[in-house]
Amino acid sequence: MQENRLAVISIIVENREVSPQINALLSEFGEYVLGRMGIPYKEKGVSVISIALDAPTEVINKLTGKIGMLGGVTAKTLMHRQ
C-alpha cells in the first residue's frame, strides 16, 4: 500500500466552460481533498484554483493529469517531501 503525500494542485482556467468537468473530477477524488480555493481574476479573464490533497502519489498524478488534459486549463502539482 502506498503512503499518502500532502500536495497542492495549482490550476489556471482560461476556459470557464470546463468548470463543470473540473468540479466533477474534484468530486470524484473528493475523499482526498482537504480543501480548495478559487479566485476569479476578471481583469485577466482567468480563474485560479488551489486544491490541497492528502493522497497517494499515483492518485495526485492521476487527478493533475485529468485536469491538465481539459482544454484551456493548466495544472501543476507541488508535493511535500516525506
C-alpha atoms as an extended CHARMM CRD file, in Angstrom:
* protein
*
        82  EXT
         1         1  MET       CA              0.0000000000        0.0000000000        0.0000000000  PROA      1               0.0000000000
         2         2  GLN       CA              1.2930000000        3.4160000000       -0.9710000000  PROA      2               0.0000000000
         3         3  GLU       CA              1.7530000000        6.1060000000        1.6790000000  PROA      3               0.0000000000
         4         4  ASN       CA             -0.1980000000        9.3350000000        1.3180000000  PROA      4               0.0000000000
         5         5  ARG       CA              1.5260000000       12.6120000000        0.4890000000  PROA      5               0.0000000000
         6         6  LEU       CA              0.4890000000       16.1720000000        1.1350000000  PROA      6               0.0000000000
         7         7  ALA       CA              0.1420000000       18.0920000000       -2.1280000000  PROA      7               0.0000000000
         8         8  VAL       CA             -1.2490000000       21.2470000000       -3.6870000000  PROA      8               0.0000000000
         9         9  ILE       CA             -2.5530000000       21.3360000000       -7.2450000000  PROA      9               0.0000000000
        10        10  SER       CA             -2.4890000000       24.8120000000       -8.7890000000  PROA      10              0.0000000000
        11        11  ILE       CA             -4.9130000000       25.2780000000      -11.6570000000  PROA      11              0.0000000000
        12        12  ILE       CA             -5.3260000000       28.1830000000      -14.0760000000  PROA      12              0.0000000000
        13        13  VAL       CA             -8.5720000000       28.0820000000      -16.0270000000  PROA      13              0.0000000000
        14        14  GLU       CA             -8.7540000000       30.1390000000      -19.2170000000  PROA      14              0.0000000000
        15        15  ASN       CA            -11.9040000000       28.4050000000      -20.5000000000  PROA      15              0.0000000000
        16        16  ARG       CA            -14.7000000000       28.6790000000      -17.9270000000  PROA      16              0.0000000000
        17        17  GLU       CA            -16.8310000000       26.2510000000      -19.9450000000  PROA      17              0.0000000000
        18        18  VAL       CA            -14.7770000000       23.3820000000      -18.4780000000  PROA      18              0.0000000000
        19        19  SER       CA            -15.6660000000       24.3160000000      -14.8850000000  PROA      19              0.0000000000
        20        20  PRO       CA            -18.2940000000       21.5390000000      -14.6370000000  PROA      20              0.0000000000
        21        21  GLN       CA            -15.6770000000       18.9570000000      -15.6670000000  PROA      21              0.0000000000
        22        22  ILE       CA            -13.2090000000       20.2870000000      -13.0840000000  PROA      22              0.0000000000
        23        23  ASN       CA            -15.8810000000       20.1340000000      -10.3850000000  PROA      23              0.0000000000
        24        24  ALA       CA            -16.8150000000       16.5810000000      -11.4380000000  PROA      24              0.0000000000
        25        25  LEU       CA            -13.1770000000       15.4740000000      -11.1660000000  PROA      25              0.0000000000
        26        26  LEU       CA            -12.8050000000       17.1040000000       -7.7580000000  PROA      26              0.0000000000
        27        27  SER       CA            -15.9470000000       15.2980000000       -6.6030000000  PROA      27              0.0000000000
        28        28  GLU       CA            -14.6240000000       12.0000000000       -7.9910000000  PROA      28              0.0000000000
        29        29  PHE       CA            -11.4220000000       12.4380000000       -5.9530000000  PROA      29              0.0000000000
        30        30  GLY       CA            -13.2360000000       14.1170000000       -3.0390000000  PROA      30              0.0000000000
        31        31  GLU       CA            -12.0940000000       11.6280000000       -0.4090000000  PROA      31              0.0000000000
        32        32  TYR       CA             -8.5490000000       13.0140000000       -0.8000000000  PROA      32              0.0000000000
        33        33  VAL       CA             -9.3750000000       16.7410000000       -0.9830000000  PROA      33              0.0000000000
        34        34  LEU       CA             -8.5640000000       18.6950000000        2.1790000000  PROA      34              0.0000000000
        35        35  GLY       CA             -9.7880000000       21.9960000000        0.7920000000  PROA      35              0.0000000000
        36        36  ARG       CA             -9.9990000000       24.2190000000       -2.2290000000  PROA      36              0.0000000000
        37        37  MET       CA             -9.8370000000       27.9120000000       -3.0070000000  PROA      37              0.0000000000
        38        38  GLY       CA            -10.9920000000       29.5280000000       -6.2240000000  PROA      38              0.0000000000
        39        39  ILE       CA            -10.2550000000       33.0900000000       -7.2890000000  PROA      39              0.0000000000
        40        40  PRO       CA            -11.8280000000       34.6160000000      -10.3880000000  PROA      40              0.0000000000
        41        41  TYR       CA             -9.3650000000       37.0850000000      -11.9240000000  PROA      41              0.0000000000
        42        42  LYS       CA            -11.7020000000       39.0250000000      -14.1880000000  PROA      42              0.0000000000
        43        43  GLU       CA             -9.0760000000       41.5350000000      -15.3410000000  PROA      43              0.0000000000
        44        44  LYS       CA             -7.0710000000       38.6880000000      -16.9160000000  PROA      44              0.0000000000
        45        45  GLY       CA            -10.0700000000       36.5710000000      -17.9020000000  PROA      45              0.0000000000
        46        46  VAL       CA             -8.9190000000       33.5350000000      -15.9090000000  PROA      46              0.0000000000
        47        47  SER       CA             -9.7190000000       31.7110000000      -12.6950000000  PROA      47              0.0000000000
        48        48  VAL       CA             -7.0780000000       30.4400000000      -10.2750000000  PROA      48              0.0000000000
        49        49  ILE       CA             -7.8520000000       27.3440000000       -8.1950000000  PROA      49              0.0000000000
        50        50  SER       CA             -5.7460000000       25.7250000000       -5.4690000000  PROA      50              0.0000000000
        51        51  ILE       CA             -6.5450000000       22.2260000000       -4.2310000000  PROA      51              0.0000000000
        52        52  ALA       CA             -4.9500000000       20.7770000000       -1.0680000000  PROA      52              0.0000000000
        53        53  LEU       CA             -4.7730000000       16.9620000000       -1.0590000000  PROA      53              0.0000000000
        54        54  ASP       CA             -3.6800000000       14.1180000000        1.1730000000  PROA      54              0.0000000000
        55        55  ALA       CA             -3.4060000000       11.1590000000       -1.2000000000  PROA      55              0.0000000000
        56        56  PRO       CA             -1.0920000000        8.5320000000       -2.6870000000  PROA      56              0.0000000000
        57        57  THR       CA              1.2680000000        9.9340000000       -5.3270000000  PROA      57              0.0000000000
        58        58  GLU       CA             -0.4490000000        7.9040000000       -8.0460000000  PROA      58              0.0000000000
        59        59  VAL       CA             -3.8330000000        9.4760000000       -7.1970000000  PROA      59              0.0000000000
        60        60  ILE       CA             -2.3750000000       13.0020000000       -7.1200000000  PROA      60              0.0000000000
        61        61  ASN       CA             -0.7290000000       12.4940000000      -10.5210000000  PROA      61              0.0000000000
        62        62  LYS       CA             -3.8970000000       10.9760000000      -11.9870000000  PROA      62              0.0000000000
        63        63  LEU       CA             -6.0490000000       13.9270000000      -10.8730000000  PROA      63              0.0000000000
        64        64  THR       CA             -3.4990000000       16.5060000000      -12.0690000000  PROA      64              0.0000000000
        65        65  GLY       CA             -3.2520000000       14.7450000000      -15.4390000000  PROA      65              0.0000000000
        66        66  LYS       CA             -7.0090000000       14.5770000000      -15.9400000000  PROA      66              0.0000000000
        67        67  ILE       CA             -7.4290000000       18.2590000000      -15.0740000000  PROA      67              0.0000000000
        68        68  GLY       CA             -4.4740000000       19.2610000000      -17.2760000000  PROA      68              0.0000000000
        69        69  MET       CA             -5.9720000000       17.4500000000      -20.2690000000  PROA      69              0.0000000000
        70        70  LEU       CA             -9.0070000000       19.7410000000      -20.2700000000  PROA      70              0.0000000000
        71        71  GLY       CA             -8.8830000000       22.4250000000      -22.9460000000  PROA      71              0.0000000000
        72        72  GLY       CA             -7.9080000000       25.8740000000      -21.7130000000  PROA      72              0.0000000000
        73        73  VAL       CA             -6.6130000000       24.5690000000      -18.3650000000  PROA      73              0.0000000000
        74        74  THR       CA             -3.1120000000       24.3910000000      -16.8970000000  PROA      74              0.0000000000
        75        75  ALA       CA             -2.4230000000       22.2790000000      -13.7940000000  PROA      75              0.0000000000
        76        76  LYS       CA              0.7780000000       21.8150000000      -11.7960000000  PROA      76              0.0000000000
        77        77  THR       CA              1.4480000000       19.9350000000       -8.5730000000  PROA      77              0.0000000000
        78        78  LEU       CA              3.6950000000       20.6200000000       -5.6070000000  PROA      78              0.0000000000
        79        79  MET       CA              4.2380000000       17.6890000000       -3.2240000000  PROA      79              0.0000000000
        80        80  HSD       CA              5.6230000000       17.7610000000        0.2960000000  PROA      80              0.0000000000
        81        81  ARG       CA              8.6930000000       15.5980000000        0.8010000000  PROA      81              0.0000000000
        82        82  GLN       CA              8.0340000000       12.9740000000        3.4230000000  PROA      82              0.0000000000
